[in-house]
Amino acid sequence: MLLKLDESLARGYHSNSQRIRVMSEYWIGHNAYCVVCGSVINQYANNNPASDFYCPKCKENYELKSKKGRSLLISDGAYQPMIDKVRNNETPSFFLLNYTESLDISDVVMVARYFFTESIIIPRKPLSPTARRAGWVGCNIDLKQIPEDGKIFLVKNFIVMPKNEVIEKCQKTIFLKGFSDIKSKGWTLDVMKCLDDLKKQEFTLEDLYAFETILQMKYPENHHIRPKIRQQLQILRDNGYIEFLGKGTYHIR
Ligand SMILES: [Zn+2]
C-alpha cells in the first residue's frame, strides 16, 4: 500500500479541491476496504449526493473527506440538513484522509455513522449579507469529541494498520449500530468518552463519578447523573464492551 496521492491522476484539473478529490477518491477506491466486514468497496457514480463509496456485501455507505494536515475538524455542508440527518440516523460513515504538502498520506481514519451525535456538528458563522448565499450556515464536524474507539485508523501516522486489527476494533463497538434512540446513545458515548479520559483499563464506579460535574453541565435538566452513569455501565457491560470484576471494579475489554 503506497501512502501517496498520485498527482498524474489530477492532470487537467485546475481547482485544487478537485485535484485532491480525484486523487483521494482513487486512493480510497484502490486501498481502503469496508471496515465493518472487510469487503472491497465500490465508488458510486458521480454526484451521488449522499455518499461516495458503498460496500456491496454489507451495504455500508461511506463519504470521503480529505484534509491537508492532521486535523480532526472537518468541514461539511449545510448545518441544519446535517443535524436532521444525525437525528434520523441517515448519515453515512466517514473516511477522513489526511495528507501532507508533498501529498504523502499521514492518516486514514474511518468514523462510523453510529458515533455521530448532534453535539459533534458545530455550526459555522452565517455567510455575510453581501455573500451570494447570504445567511447560509455551514457546519464543521468535530471528530475530537468522538470516543477513541469510534475512530478506526486504517493508516495512522504514516503506518498501515493490519486489516484484521482494524476490523476487530470496529466489531468492538458495532453494537451501537442498533441504538436508534439518539438521546440515550449520546449518554453511552459520553460515558465511553469519560472512560477514554480515565486512561486506564481497570476502573471503579468512583472513578467515573468524578465526571459527575462535567456531565451535569452537559445535561443541566438531568438530576440523576450517578444513576445514569450506572445505567450506561450496565449497557456497556451487556454489550461486552466492559466486564464487571466485582467490588465495584470494571475492566475495559
Ligand atoms: Zn461491508
Boltz pocket constraint, residues with backbone or C-beta under 6 A from the ligand:
constraints:
  - pocket:
      binder: B
      contacts: [[A, 34], [A, 35], [A, 36], [A, 37], [A, 38], [A, 39], [A, 55], [A, 56], [A, 57], [A, 58], [A, 59], [A, 60]]
      max_distance: 6.0
